[in-house]
Amino acid sequence: MRLLLLIALFPAVLAQAAPVTAAQEAQANPIFIRNPEDITSGDILAGTAGTVGGERLPLRSRMGSVLNDWWNAPHMLGGEGNRYGLRPQARWLKDRGFSFDGNYQGAYFGVVSSQSGSRGFWDGQLNLSGQFNLGDAVDNEQLRGVQMFGAVRYRSSWEESNPNNFVLAQSMFNPSNWQSGTQWRLLNFGLLLDSAKNLPVEHMLTLKLGWLQPQREFADQPLSKLFLNNAVNSAKGLGGNIPFSSSESTWGGTLTVRPQDDFYLRNALFMSFPNPTSSPNHGLMFQGSLNPAQNGLWYMGEGGWTPTFGPESLPGKYAFGGFYYGTPAGQASWDGSTASGQYGFYAQADQMLFRETSTGPATDLSTQGLKAFNLFFFTTSETKADVYPFYFQSGLVYTGLLPRCDLDLAMISLGCGVYSQATGAPSRTQTAVLEGAYRWQVNGWFYAQPFFQYFSRPDGTSSVNNAGILGITVGTVF
C-alpha cells in the first residue's frame, strides 16, 4: 500500500504543467465523441488522456535532442514535427488517406483477499486499428466523410493472466474486462459514410455498415473506459443479459441522424448468433455461419442530447436507449414458457460539473475539472438469460486534481446489479464493485495508474467472500 501511495504522489513532485488548449477537450477524458473518425482511434481505445503534442514530463538527457524529441512526442513511435521514429516516416501514407493507431495496456491485479485466498496476476491487451479516408486521398473536402475502417486486438489466454476465476465473481462483475475474446480477434471493419459539412448540420447523417461492435455504438461512456472491472468498463448491465461486450462483433449497420448540433437519433440492426464472444471464433468465424437457422435479429436504438452549459461551456450527454435481442429458437423463461427474445432499456447522464479557470487566453477552456458519468439499466423481461432486471453505475473523474499535474486523472466508480427474483431463478441478491485509481500521465504516450477494487458479494450470495484487489495499470500509445 505504501508503494502505491508513493507512486500516486510522485507526479506532484516531478511533473510540470503541460500547455493545454481547447482542442484537447475531445482527447482528455471526453464526455462524448462527436467526430466519426474517433470511433476506431487507438487513443480512445486506450482511454489515455494524452497531451496532443505538449510536454508532460520533459526529459533532461546528455543524449541531446534525439532522445528528448522521442520522449516528448505524442506517440511512442514519434509524432508530427519529429523526424525520429516510424510515424513521421509513414506520413506520406496519411497524405494519401491512410492512418493507423495502436496501444498496449497491461495491469497487475494483486488479489489481497478473496474466497480463494490471495495472489497476483498480469493481464493485458494490444489494440491495432486503421482507417482510409477518401477525401484525404483525393484532397476533396466533400468526400472526407467517406471512410473505411478496421481494428484487431490481442488478449492473453494464459491462465496466469486471469484474476476472474480466482475471485469467483459472477461474469459481469469480473475484475478484468480483458478476459473475453482472448487471443487474436478481428474487432471491426467496414464502410462509414458521413455527411461531414455537406449538410446544414455538421455530421447530420452518418451510416456505418460492416462487421461492427454494438458496444462501441450504444451506451457509450468514454469515461467508463478508464476503469478495469468488466461491469463499469464494458457490460453496463446490458452485458449481464445479452452478449454486449468489448468482444461482441457482428454483421450490421447503424444510422445516426443529427437534426441539430446538440441532438441525435441512432438506430441499428445487427445479427445475433450463438457464442459470439468465444475465443476460438477469433471474432469472425461466427457459429451461425455453419447453421443459418441459428441466426436472429438484434435491434438497438438511442436518442441523445449533448448540450453545453454556462459560460464555462460545461459539456454533457443525456441519452435514452433500448434493445430487442431476438433468437429464432426462442428461450425458456423462468416459468418454463418460451419467449422470442429479450429486451431492455437504459438511461445515461454524463456531465462536466466544474471547470477550473484557464491560465491562458480568455478564449481557451481549461480541461481541468470534475466530470461525472451515470447509467441505469432495467428490464421486465424474464427469460433465463435475463440475470439482471436492474443495474446502475456512477463515477467521478477529476482532471488535474494535484498541483502541476494538469493532465493526471483521479477517479472513482461504483457499479451495482440486482439479480432476478423470478420463479426458478438462482437465489441471489446483488453484487457491487467499487474501483478507484489515479492516472499519472508520464508523457504524451505513456501512463501509470495505481488502482484498487472491492467486490461485495461477488457471485450475489453470502457463500463467496468479498474480494479486495490492489494493482497498477500501465499503457502506451504507439
PyMOL commands that set and color helices and strands:
alter all, ss='L'
color gray80, all
select helices_A, chain A and resi 2-14+22-24+36-40+42-46+65-71+86-89+91-95+134-138+141-143+159-161+164-167+171-173+214-217+222-226+230-235+238-240+279-281+287-289+292-294
alter helices_A, ss='H'
color red, helices_A
select strands_A, chain A and resi 98-113+119-133+146-155+183-194+205-212+250-260+263-272+296-305+308-309+314-332+338-355+369-378+390-399+409-418+430-441+446-456+467-477
alter strands_A, ss='S'
color yellow, strands_A
deselect
rebuild
show_as cartoon
